[in-house]
Each structure stands twice: as structure tokens, then as C-alpha cells.
Amino acid sequence: MKKELCIAALCVIFCSCGKIGYSPFKTGVEMMESDPEEAEHHLMQAVLDGDNLPRAHYYLAILCEKEPDKSMLAVWHLRQYLATAKELSDNDISEVEEWIQRLERKISIAINRRLGENISDETTLRLKLLEEHAVRQKLWIQELTKENIKLRNALAEQQSKE
């Protein structure tokens, strides 16, 4: 009888724990080549869970760098990598800082092309970046508001049917 209770208890424990041994970081890294979108999802989960946080930021930077619209996000992840990685050598730090500078130059060139201007002043460039970000945020908020209205209407219809 004790044996059956122990087996039942273990089954309950395993079922309640979800995926035993699941590591969002490890899963994300394994999927980087085969399914980058899913890899990004798992690596973001790793960041939220603190699962190998510095390296999760590092690999997210690699994924973001591959998409032109995510270059700024890649820079952010690299800065987070530098902030959270505790045992980096001076050489590693300088390599990551050079990578950040290359990405920032790439972003600067893209913005200058888009604006048709040649902005060399860093303050002006940062201001333009913030203005673009504000526009994207407004559009995102508008989309969320529309989706919220649709969901509220659907909920009201469902409640009226009941």
C-alpha cells in the first residue's frame, strides 16, 4: 500500500511541476538556427525567469541583429549582457563594446537614409530616434485600443446571449 501511495505522490509531483528539466535558455539556443522566432520566445522567457540571464541577452542580441528593424533592441540586449555578466575579461568587454558601436553606426546610417539627412551630432540623432520611437508607441497604443474595443464588444455580445 505504501508503494502505491509513493508512486501516486510522485505522479502528482511530476504533473504539477510541468516540464521537468525544461530550460528556456537551453531550448532557445538549440532552436536558434531551425526556428529563430521560437528561439527568441524561449530566450525572452529565459530573461524573465533569470535562466542564464547574461547569455540569454547575448543570444537575443544575435537574433535581433539579423533583423534590420531590431538593431536598437540588439544594442539594448548587449548592454544588458555587459551589465549582468560578471566574469568577462577586458578583451570580451571591448569586443562587445565594439559590436555595440558597429550596430549604432548601422542604425545611424539607416536613420540618415530614411530622413534624407546627414546627422553627425549624437544629440540630434538620439532626439530623432526618440521621436521615431514615440510615433511607433502611439501606433502600438492605437492598435491595442482597437483590439481592446473589439474584445469588449465580443464580451458584451457573449454576455447578452447568456
C-alpha positions, 0 to 999 in steps of 0.5 A: 500500500505504501508503494502505491501511495509513493508512486501516486505522490510522485505522479502528482509531483511530476504533473504539477511541476510541468516540464521537468528539466525544461530550460528556456535558455537551453531550448532557445539556443538549440532552436536558434538556427531551425526556428529563430522566432521560437528561439527568441520566445524561449530566450525572452522567457529565459530573461524573465525567469533569470535562466542564464540571464547574461547569455540569454541577452547575448543570444537575443542580441544575435537574433535581433541583429539579423533583423534590420528593424531590431538593431536598437533592441540588439544594442539594448540586449548587449548592454544588458549582457555587459551589465549582468555578466560578471566574469568577462575579461577586458578583451570580451568587454571591448569586443562587445563594446565594439559590436555595440558601436558597429550596430549604432553606426548601422542604425545611424546610417539607416536613420540618415537614409530614411530622413534624407539627412546627414546627422553627425551630432549624437544629440540630434540623432538620439532626439530623432530616434526618440521621436521615431520611437514615440510615433511607433508607441502611439501606433502600438497604443492605437492598435491595442485600443482597437483590439481592446474595443473589439474584445469588449464588444465580443464580451458584451455580445457573449454576455447578452446571449447568456 
